């Protein structure tokens, strides 16, 4: 593995004329490093994703990932706070400054629940699925597909709303066939069900089980289009607190 430019312990980095204090490493993989930093101008925590670029193609791919983030302003898609290409001699690093989500990913949530012998409630599952599909709808509206949608690429906000991240795989993923685009990424429900271990039990209604069964149809051409999924999920959402459910 190549050596990343040093972000020293308790040191600071500067992006867009703002200084950020290094707090700790969050993770690394391949030639990508993620650090927790604190903005000295606002006291907020951020995730600094640093991509070690060996060649021009690496720099172009990092720029493309930043551009994909900038395409969207949506509550279910991770926003880009700032971007910088850092150069020091022959070394280059692309820095993507992103919001920090202390709850981590959907997979982290599943592991926490599993350790306690618990599952997400049906209301939580429906809320997650709705947010994921709304994020996909926004991506599809721009003519793209996510291409790497899985529980490790779904962050959870403080209130449990899902946020799609890791948009780098959207590079050159423009889909021109309408029906294909609307069915693309529906396999996220397969990943969600697998990761959350949704059982066939009285804990979950027949309506939810039927919905998941329709999405998990083996033949992707028989799976419902995204607009239909959204309509079904909105109908399955629980009523707001205090809202009457009795129909006259």
PAZAPA-4460 file (N, C-alpha, C; in steps of 0.05 Angstrom, whole numbers, plus 32768, in hexadecimal, padded with zeros to 4 digits):
% residues 248
    n_x    n_y    n_z   ca_x   ca_y   ca_z    c_x    c_y    c_z   seq   type   mol
   8011   7FE8   8000   8000   8000   8000   8012   8019   8000     1      X     A
   800B   802D   7FF0   8019   8045   7FEF   8016   8055   8009     2      X     A
   8028   8067   800E   8026   8077   8026   8015   808F   8022     3      X     A
   8002   8094   8034   7FF1   80AB   8033   8000   80C3   803E     4      X     A
   7FF9   80DB   8035   8004   80F3   8041   7FFC   80F4   805E     5      X     A
   800E   80FB   8070   8009   80F9   808C   7FF5   810E   8096     6      X     A
   7FE1   8103   80A5   7FD0   8115   80B4   7FD6   810E   80D1     7      X     A
   7FE9   811D   80DD   7FF4   8115   80F6   7FE0   8117   810D     8      X     A
   7FE5   8107   8122   7FD4   8106   8139   7FD1   8122   8145     9      X     A
   7FB8   812A   8149   7FB1   8145   8153   7FBB   815B   8141    10      X     A
   7FC3   8155   8128   7FCA   816A   8115   7FB2   8175   8108    11      X     A
   7FB6   8188   80F6   7F9F   8194   80E8   7FA4   8193   80CA    12      X     A
   7F8E   8194   80BB   7F8F   8196   809E   7F7D   81AE   8096    13      X     A
   7F83   81B9   807F   7F74   81D0   8075   7F67   81CA   805B    14      X     A
   7F4D   81CF   8059   7F3D   81CA   8041   7F2B   81E3   803D    15      X     A
   7F2C   81EF   8026   7F1C   8207   8020   7F20   821D   8035    16      X     A
   7F39   8220   803E   7F41   8235   8051   7F35   8230   806D    17      X     A
   7F2C   8218   8072   7F22   8211   808D   7F34   81FB   8098    18      X     A
   7F39   81FD   80B2   7F4B   81EA   80BF   7F3A   81D5   80CE    19      X     A
   7F45   81BC   80CC   7F37   81A5   80D9   7F4C   8196   80EA    20      X     A
   7F43   8190   8102   7F55   8182   8115   7F51   8164   8113    21      X     A
   7F67   8155   810F   7F66   8138   810E   7F5F   812D   8129    22      X     A
   7F4B   811B   812A   7F43   810F   8143   7F4C   80F2   8145    23      X     A
   7F44   80E2   8130   7F4C   80C6   8130   7F47   80BA   8115    24      X     A
   7F54   80A3   8110   7F4F   8094   80F8   7F34   8085   80FB    25      X     A
   7F25   8085   80E5   7F0B   8076   80E5   7F0E   805C   80D6    26      X     A
   7F20   805B   80C2   7F23   8042   80B3   7F34   8047   809A    27      X     A
   7F3B   8031   808E   7F4B   8032   8075   7F46   8019   8065    28      X     A
   7F4B   801B   804B   7F48   8004   803A   7F53   800A   801E    29      X     A
   7F65   7FF8   8014   7F71   7FFE   7FFB   7F83   8016   7FFD    30      X     A
   7F7D   802A   7FED   7F8C   8043   7FEE   7F7A   805A   7FF7    31      X     A
   7F66   8054   8008   7F54   8067   8013   7F56   8067   8032    32      X     A
   7F57   807F   803D   7F58   8082   805A   7F41   8095   8062    33      X     A
   7F35   8090   8079   7F20   80A1   8084   7F27   80A9   80A0    34      X     A
   7F27   80C3   80A5   7F2E   80CE   80BF   7F17   80DE   80CA    35      X     A
   7F14   80DF   80E4   7F01   80F0   80F2   7F10   810A   80F8    36      X     A
   7F04   8120   80EE   7F10   813B   80F3   7EFA   814D   80FE    37      X     A
   7F04   8162   810C   7EF1   8176   8117   7EF7   8192   810B    38      X     A
   7EE2   819F   8101   7EE5   81B9   80F6   7EEB   81CE   810C    39      X     A
   7F02   81DB   810A   7F09   81EF   811E   7EF8   8208   811C    40      X     A
   7EEA   820B   8105   7EDA   8223   8101   7EBD   821F   810B    41      X     A
   7EB4   8205   810E   7E99   8201   8116   7E95   81EB   812B    42      X     A
   7EAA   81DD   8132   7EA9   81C8   8147   7E9A   81AF   813E    43      X     A
   7E94   81AD   8125   7E86   8195   811B   7E9A   817F   8113    44      X     A
   7E91   8166   8115   7EA2   8150   810C   7E9C   8149   80EF    45      X     A
   7EB2   8140   80E1   7EB0   8139   80C5   7EC0   8120   80C0    46      X     A
   7EBA   8112   80AB   7ECA   80FB   80A2   7EDA   8105   808A    47      X     A
   7EF4   8102   808C   7F07   810A   8077   7F10   80F1   8068    48      X     A
   7F06   80EE   8050   7F0D   80D7   803F   7F25   80DF   802E    49      X     A
   7F3B   80D1   8031   7F54   80D8   8022   7F5A   80C1   8010    50      X     A
   7F5C   80C6   7FF6   7F62   80B2   7FE2   7F7D   80B7   7FD6    51      X     A
   7F8F   80A3   7FDA   7FAA   80A4   7FCF   7FA9   809F   7FB1    52      X     A
   7FB2   80B3   7FA2   7FB1   80B1   7F84   7FCD   80AC   7F79    53      X     A
   7FD0   8096   7F6C   7FEA   808F   7F60   7FED   809A   7F43    54      X     A
   7FD6   809A   7F35   7FD7   80A2   7F19   7FC2   80B7   7F13    55      X     A
   7FC4   80C2   7EFB   7FB0   80D6   7EF2   7F94   80CA   7EF3    56      X     A
   7F91   80B1   7EEC   7F76   80A5   7EEC   7F6B   80A4   7F09    57      X     A
   7F7C   80A0   7F1D   7F72   80A0   7F38   7F68   80BC   7F40    58      X     A
   7F76   80D0   7F37   7F6D   80EC   7F3D   7F53   80F2   7F2F    59      X     A
   7F50   80E8   7F17   7F37   80ED   7F08   7F20   80DF   7F15    60      X     A
   7F24   80C6   7F1F   7F0F   80B7   7F2C   7F07   80C5   7F46    61      X     A
   7F1A   80CF   7F55   7F14   80DD   7F6E   7F04   80F7   7F68    62      X     A
   7F0C   8105   7F53   7EFD   811D   7F4B   7EE1   8116   7F43    63      X     A
   7EDE   80FF   7F35   7EC3   80F7   7F2C   7EB2   80F0   7F44    64      X     A
   7EBD   80E4   7F59   7EAE   80DE   7F71   7EA4   80F8   7F7E    65      X     A
   7EB6   810B   7F80   7EAE   8125   7F8B   7E98   8132   7F7A    66      X     A
   7E9A   8130   7F60   7E86   813B   7F4E   7E6B   812E   7F52    67      X     A
   7E6B   8113   7F56   7E52   8105   7F5B   7E44   810F   7F74    68      X     A
   7E54   8114   7F89   7E48   811F   7FA2   7E3C   813A   7F9D    69      X     A
   7E49   814A   7F8D   7E3F   8165   7F88   7E26   8166   7F77    70      X     A
   7E20   8150   7F6A   7E07   814F   7F5A   7DEE   8150   7F6A    71      X     A
   7DF0   8149   7F84   7DD8   8144   7F94   7DD7   8156   7FAD    72      X     A
   7DBF   815E   7FB3   7DB8   816B   7FCC   7D9F   815D   7FD6    73      X     A
   7DA3   8147   7FE4   7D8D   8136   7FEC   7D92   812A   8007    74      X     A
   7D7E   8129   8019   7D83   811F   8034   7D8B   8102   8036    75      X     A
   7D87   80F2   8021   7D8F   80D6   8021   7DA7   80D0   8010    76      X     A
   7DB6   80E5   8009   7DCF   80E2   7FFA   7DE5   80F2   8008    77      X     A
   7DFC   80E6   800D   7E11   80F3   801C   7E1B   810C   800C    78      X     A
   7E1C   8122   801A   7E25   813B   800D   7E44   813E   8010    79      X     A
   7E4F   814D   7FFE   7E6C   8153   8000   7E6F   816F   800C    80      X     A
   7E7F   8170   8022   7E83   818A   802F   7E99   8199   801F    81      X     A
   7EAF   818C   8018   7EC5   8199   800A   7ED6   8184   7FFC    82      X     A
   7EE5   818D   7FE8   7EF7   817B   7FDA   7F12   8189   7FD5    83      X     A
   7F27   8179   7FD7   7F42   8185   7FD1   7F54   816F   7FC6    84      X     A
   7F64   8176   7FB2   7F79   8164   7FA9   7F93   816E   7FB4    85      X     A
   7F9E   815E   7FC6   7FB7   8165   7FD4   7FCF   815A   7FC5    86      X     A
   7FE2   816B   7FBF   7FFA   8163   7FB1   8013   8169   7FC2    87      X     A
   8025   8156   7FC2   803F   815A   7FD0   8053   814A   7FC0    88      X     A
   8061   8157   7FAF   8075   8149   7F9E   8066   8136   7F8B    89      X     A
   806E   811D   7F8B   8062   8109   7F7A   8049   80FD   7F86    90      X     A
   8043   8104   7F9F   802C   80F8   7FAC   8013   810A   7FA9    91      X     A
   7FFD   80FD   7FA5   7FE3   810B   7FA3   7FCF   80FD   7FB5    92      X     A
   7FBF   810D   7FC2   7FA8   8102   7FD1   7F8F   8113   7FCB    93      X     A
   7F79   8105   7FC6   7F60   8112   7FC3   7F52   8112   7FDE    94      X     A
   7F49   8129   7FE7   7F3C   812B   8001   7F1E   8132   7FFD    95      X     A
   7F0D   8121   8007   7EF0   8126   8007   7EE7   812A   8024    96      X     A
   7EDE   8142   802A   7ED5   8148   8045   7EB6   8143   8045    97      X     A
   7EAE   8131   8057   7E92   8127   8058   7E87   812A   8074    98      X     A
   7E6D   812C   8077   7E61   812C   8091   7E67   8112   80A0    99      X     A
   7E69   8113   80BA   7E6F   80FC   80CB   7E55   80F2   80D7   100      X     A
   7E50   80D7   80D5   7E38   80CB   80E0   7E41   80B8   80F6   101      X     A
   7E3B   80C0   810F   7E45   80B0   8125   7E39   8095   8128   102      X     A
   7E21   8091   811C   7E15   8076   811D   7E21   8063   810A   103      X     A
   7E30   806D   80F7   7E3D   805B   80E4   7E2B   8052   80CE   104      X     A
   7E2F   8039   80C5   7E21   802F   80AE   7E0A   801C   80B6   105      X     A
   7DFA   8015   80A3   7DE4   8002   80A7   7DEF   7FE7   80B1   106      X     A
   7E06   7FE0   80A7   7E13   7FC7   80B0   7E1B   7FC9   80CD   107      X     A
   7E26   7FE0   80D5   7E2D   7FE4   80F1   7E15   7FE2   8103   108      X     A
   7DFE   7FED   80FA   7DE5   7FEB   810A   7DDC   7FCF   810C   109      X     A
   7DDE   7FC0   80F7   7DD5   7FA4   80F7   7DE6   7F94   810B   110      X     A
   7E01   7F99   810C   7E12   7F8B   811E   7E0D   7F92   813B   111      X     A
   7E06   7FAC   8140   7DFF   7FB4   815C   7DE6   7FA5   8165   112      X     A
   7DD2   7FA4   8153   7DB9   7F97   815A   7DBE   7F79   815E   113      X     A
   7DCD   7F6D   814D   7DD2   7F50   814F   7DE0   7F49   8169   114      X     A
   7DF3   7F5A   8172   7E00   7F55   818B   7DED   7F55   81A3   115      X     A
   7DD7   7F64   81A0   7DC3   7F65   81B5   7DAC   7F52   81B1   116      X     A
   7DAD   7F43   819B   7D97   7F31   8195   7D7E   7F3F   818B   117      X     A
   7D81   7F56   8180   7D6A   7F66   8177   7D69   7F69   8159   118      X     A
   7D52   7F73   814F   7D4F   7F79   8133   7D43   7F96   8131   119      X     A
   7D45   7FA1   811A   7D37   7FBA   8115   7D19   7FB5   8115   120      X     A
   7D0A   7FC9   811E   7CED   7FC6   811D   7CE3   7FC9   8100   121      X     A
   7CCB   7FC1   80FC   7CC0   7FC4   80E1   7CBF   7FE1   80D8   122      X     A
   7CB8   7FF3   80EA   7CB7   8010   80E3   7CD2   801A   80DB   123      X     A
   7CE7   8011   80E9   7D02   8019   80E2   7D0A   800E   80C7   124      X     A
   7D03   7FF5   80C1   7D0A   7FE9   80A8   7CFC   7FF8   8091   125      X     A
   7CE3   7FFF   8094   7CD4   800E   8080   7CE0   8029   807C   126      X     A
   7CE8   8037   8091   7CF4   8051   8090   7D0F   8050   8081   127      X     A
   7D1F   803B   8086   7D38   8038   8079   7D34   8033   805B   128      X     A
   7D22   8021   8054   7D1D   801B   8038   7D13   8033   8029   129      X     A
   7D01   8043   8035   7CF7   805A   8028   7D0D   806F   8023   130      X     A
   7D1E   8073   8036   7D34   8086   8032   7D48   807D   801D   131      X     A
   7D4E   8063   801D   7D60   8058   8009   7D55   805C   7FED   132      X     A
   7D3B   8055   7FEA   7D2F   8058   7FD0   7D2C   8075   7FC7   133      X     A
   7D28   8087   7FDA   7D27   80A4   7FD3   7D42   80AD   7FCA   134      X     A
   7D58   80A4   7FD7   7D72   80AA   7FCD   7D78   80A0   7FB1   135      X     A
   7D6F   8087   7FAC   7D72   807B   7F92   7D62   808B   7F7D   136      X     A
   7D4B   8094   7F84   7D3A   80A3   7F72   7D49   80BC   7F69   137      X     A
   7D56   80CA   7F7C   7D65   80E2   7F75   7D7C   80DC   7F63   138      X     A
   7D8A   80C5   7F68   7DA1   80BD   7F57   7D97   80B6   7F3B   139      X     A
   7D81   80A7   7F39   7D77   809F   7F1F   7D6D   80B8   7F0F   140      X     A
   7D62   80CC   7F1E   7D58   80E4   7F10   7D6F   80F3   7F01   141      X     A
   7D88   80EF   7F0B   7D9F   80FB   7EFD   7DA9   80E9   7EE7   142      X     A
   7D9D   80D1   7EE4   7DA6   80BE   7ECF   7DBC   80AB   7ED7   143      X     A
   7DC0   80A8   7EF1   7DD5   8096   7EFB   7DCA   807F   7F0C   144      X     A
   7DDB   806B   7F10   7DD6   8056   7F23   7DEC   8055   7F37   145      X     A
   7DE6   804D   7F50   7DFB   804E   7F65   7E10   8039   7F60   146      X     A
   7E08   8021   7F59   7E1A   800B   7F52   7E29   7FFD   7F69   147      X     A
   7E28   8007   7F80   7E36   7FFA   7F97   7E26   7FFD   7FB0   148      X     A
   7E0C   7FF9   7FAE   7DFA   7FFE   7FC5   7DF9   7FE5   7FD7   149      X     A
   7E02   7FE9   7FEF   7E03   7FD3   8003   7E02   7FDF   801F   150      X     A
   7DFD   7FCF   8034   7DFB   7FDA   804F   7E13   7FEA   8058   151      X     A
   7E2B   7FE2   804F   7E43   7FF2   8057   7E44   800D   804A   152      X     A
   7E34   8011   8035   7E33   802B   8027   7E1A   803B   802D   153      X     A
   7E0D   8034   8044   7DF5   8043   804C   7DFA   804C   8069   154      X     A
   7DFD   8066   806C   7E01   8072   8087   7DE7   8076   8094   155      X     A
   7DE7   8079   80AF   7DCF   807F   80BE   7DD2   8099   80CD   156      X     A
   7DBF   80AB   80C9   7DBF   80C4   80D7   7DB6   80C0   80F4   157      X     A
   7DB7   80D6   8104   7DB0   80D4   8120   7D94   80C9   8125   158      X     A
   7D81   80D0   8113   7D66   80C7   8116   7D60   80AD   8106   159      X     A
   7D76   80A1   80FC   7D73   8087   80EE   7D6D   8089   80D1   160      X     A
   7D6E   80A1   80C5   7D68   80A3   80A8   7D81   809A   8098   161      X     A
   7D7D   808B   8082   7D94   8081   8073   7D9F   8096   8060   162      X     A
   7DB9   8094   805C   7DC7   80A7   804A   7DDA   8096   8039   163      X     A
   7DD6   8097   801F   7DE7   8088   800C   7E02   8095   8008   164      X     A
   7E17   8085   800A   7E32   8090   8007   7E42   8080   7FF2   165      X     A
   7E5B   8086   7FF0   7E6E   8079   7FDD   7E64   807B   7FC1   166      X     A
   7E63   8093   7FB6   7E58   8097   7F9B   7E6D   8093   7F85   167      X     A
   7E85   808A   7F8C   7E9A   8086   7F78   7E93   8072   7F63   168      X     A
   7E83   805E   7F69   7E7B   804A   7F55   7E67   8054   7F41   169      X     A
   7E5C   806C   7F45   7E4A   8078   7F32   7E59   8082   7F19   170      X     A
   7E73   8083   7F1A   7E83   808C   7F04   7E7D   807C   7EEB   171      X     A
   7E75   808A   7ED5   7E6F   807D   7EBC   7E58   8069   7EBF   172      X     A
   7E46   806E   7ED1   7E30   805B   7ED5   7E15   8066   7ECC   173      X     A
   7E16   8078   7EB9   7DFD   8084   7EAF   7DED   806F   7EA0   174      X     A
   7DD3   806D   7EA7   7DC2   8059   7E9B   7DAD   8068   7E8A   175      X     A
   7DAB   8060   7E71   7D99   806E   7E5F   7D7E   8061   7E5A   176      X     A
   7D7C   8047   7E61   7D63   8039   7E5D   7D52   803D   7E76   177      X     A
   7D3B   804A   7E72   7D2A   8052   7E89   7D23   803A   7E9B   178      X     A
   7D18   8025   7E90   7D10   800E   7EA0   7D27   8002   7EAF   179      X     A
   7D3E   8000   7EA2   7D55   7FF4   7EAF   7D5F   8006   7EC6   180      X     A
   7D5F   8020   7EC2   7D68   8032   7ED7   7D56   8030   7EEF   181      X     A
   7D3C   802F   7EEB   7D2A   802F   7F02   7D2B   8015   7F12   182      X     A
   7D35   7FFF   7F05   7D37   7FE6   7F13   7D54   7FE3   7F1F   183      X     A
   7D67   7FF2   7F14   7D82   7FF0   7F1E   7D83   7FF9   7F3B   184      X     A
   7D93   7FEB   7F4B   7D97   7FF1   7F67   7D81   7FE6   7F79   185      X     A
   7D6C   7FDA   7F6E   7D57   7FCF   7F7F   7D62   7FB8   7F90   186      X     A
   7D78   7FAD   7F88   7D84   7F97   7F97   7D8D   7FA1   7FB3   187      X     A
   7D8C   7FBB   7FB8   7D92   7FC4   7FD3   7D80   7FB7   7FE8   188      X     A
   7D68   7FB2   7FE0   7D55   7FA5   7FF3   7D5F   7F89   7FFA   189      X     A
   7D6C   7F7B   7FE7   7D78   7F61   7FED   7D8E   7F64   8001   190      X     A
   7D9F   7F79   7FFD   7DB4   7F7D   8010   7DAA   7F85   802B   191      X     A
   7D96   7F96   802C   7D8A   7F9F   8045   7D7E   7F87   8054   192      X     A
   7D6F   7F77   8046   7D63   7F60   8053   7D78   7F4D   805E   193      X     A
   7D8C   7F48   804E   7DA1   7F36   8056   7DB0   7F41   806F   194      X     A
   7DB6   7F5A   806F   7DC5   7F66   8085   7DB5   7F68   809F   195      X     A
   7D9B   7F6E   809C   7D8A   7F71   80B3   7D7E   7F57   80BD   196      X     A
   7D82   7F42   80AD   7D77   7F28   80B4   7D5A   7F29   80BB   197      X     A
   7D4A   7F34   80A9   7D2D   7F36   80AE   7D21   7F1A   80AE   198      X     A
   7D16   7F10   80C4   7D0C   7EF5   80C5   7CEE   7EF4   80BC   199      X     A
   7CE6   7EDC   80B5   7CC9   7ED8   80B1   7CBD   7ED2   80CC   200      X     A
   7CB3   7EE7   80D9   7CA8   7EE4   80F4   7C92   7EF8   80F8   201      X     A
   7C82   7EF4   810E   7C6C   7F06   8114   7C76   7F23   8119   202      X     A
   7C90   7F27   811C   7C9A   7F42   8121   7C95   7F54   8109   203      X     A
   7C93   7F48   80F1   7C90   7F57   80D9   7C77   7F50   80CA   204      X     A
   7C69   7F64   80C0   7C4F   7F60   80B4   7C51   7F52   8099   205      X     A
   7C3B   7F46   8091   7C3A   7F39   8077   7C3F   7F4E   8061   206      X     A
   7C36   7F67   8065   7C3A   7F7C   8051   7C58   7F80   804C   207      X     A
   7C68   7F82   8061   7C85   7F85   805E   7C91   7F6D   8050   208      X     A
   7C89   7F55   8059   7C95   7F3D   804D   7C8D   7F3B   802F   209      X     A
   7C75   7F43   8028   7C6D   7F42   800C   7C7D   7F57   7FFC   210      X     A
   7C81   7F6E   8008   7C91   7F83   7FFA   7CAD   7F78   7FF4   211      X     A
   7CBA   7F6D   8008   7CD5   7F63   8004   7CD6   7F4C   7FF0   212      X     A
   7CC2   7F3B   7FF1   7CC1   7F25   7FDE   7CC0   7F2F   7FC1   213      X     A
   7CB1   7F45   7FBD   7CAE   7F4F   7FA2   7CC9   7F5B   7F98   214      X     A
   7CD8   7F67   7FAA   7CF2   7F72   7FA3   7D06   7F5D   7F9E   215      X     A
   7D04   7F47   7FAD   7D18   7F31   7FAC   7D12   7F1D   7F95   216      X     A
   7CFF   7F23   7F84   7CFA   7F11   7F6D   7D15   7F0D   7F5E   217      X     A
   7D1A   7EF4   7F58   7D34   7EED   7F4B   7D38   7EFB   7F31   218      X     A
   7D23   7EFC   7F20   7D25   7F0A   7F06   7D23   7F28   7F0B   219      X     A
   7D39   7F37   7F06   7D38   7F54   7F0B   7D23   7F63   7EFA   220      X     A
   7D1B   7F57   7EE3   7D07   7F64   7ED2   7CEB   7F62   7EDE   221      X     A
   7CE8   7F50   7EF1   7CCE   7F4D   7EFE   7CCC   7F5D   7F18   222      X     A
   7CE2   7F6A   7F20   7CE1   7F7A   7F38   7CD3   7F95   7F32   223      X     A
   7CC6   7FA0   7F46   7CB7   7FB9   7F41   7CCA   7FD0   7F3C   224      X     A
   7CC0   7FE3   7F2C   7CCF   7FFB   7F26   7CD2   800C   7F40   225      X     A
   7CE6   801D   7F40   7CEB   802D   7F58   7CD3   803F   7F5F   226      X     A
   7CC5   804C   7F4D   7CAE   805C   7F55   7C98   804C   7F63   227      X     A
   7C95   8033   7F5A   7C81   8021   7F68   7C8B   801A   7F84   228      X     A
   7CA5   8015   7F86   7CB0   800F   7FA1   7CAB   8026   7FB4   229      X     A
   7CB0   803E   7FAB   7CAC   8056   7FBB   7C8F   8059   7FC3   230      X     A
   7C7D   8054   7FB1   7C61   8057   7FB7   7C59   8042   7FCC   231      X     A
   7C62   802A   7FC9   7C5C   8015   7FDC   7C67   801B   7FF8   232      X     A
   7C80   8024   7FF8   7C8D   802A   8012   7C7F   8042   8020   233      X     A
   7C78   8056   8011   7C6A   806C   801E   7C4F   8064   8029   234      X     A
   7C42   8051   801C   7C28   8047   8026   7C2C   8036   803F   235      X     A
   7C43   8029   8042   7C48   8018   8059   7C53   8027   8071   236      X     A
   7C5B   8040   806D   7C66   804F   8084   7C52   8052   809A   237      X     A
   7C5A   8050   80B3   7C48   8053   80CA   7C3E   8070   80CB   238      X     A
   7C26   8074   80D6   7C1B   808F   80D9   7C2C   80A0   80EC   239      X     A
   7C2C   80BA   80E7   7C3B   80CC   80F9   7C2E   80CB   8115   240      X     A
   7C3E   80D0   812A   7C33   80D0   8145   7C1A   80E2   8147   241      X     A
   7C05   80D8   8152   7BEC   80E8   8156   7BDA   80E7   813E   242      X     A
   7BE4   80DC   8128   7BD3   80DB   8110   7BBF   80C4   8112   243      X     A
   7BA6   80C9   810C   7B92   80B5   810D   7B94   80A2   80F6   244      X     A
   7B90   8088   80FB   7B92   8074   80E6   7B76   8069   80DF   245      X     A
   7B62   8070   80EE   7B48   8066   80E9   7B3B   8074   80D1   246      X     A
   7B32   8065   80BE   7B25   8070   80A6   7B07   806E   80A9   247      X     A
   7AF9   8084   80A3   7ADC   8084   80A6   7AD0   8082   808A   248      X     A
***
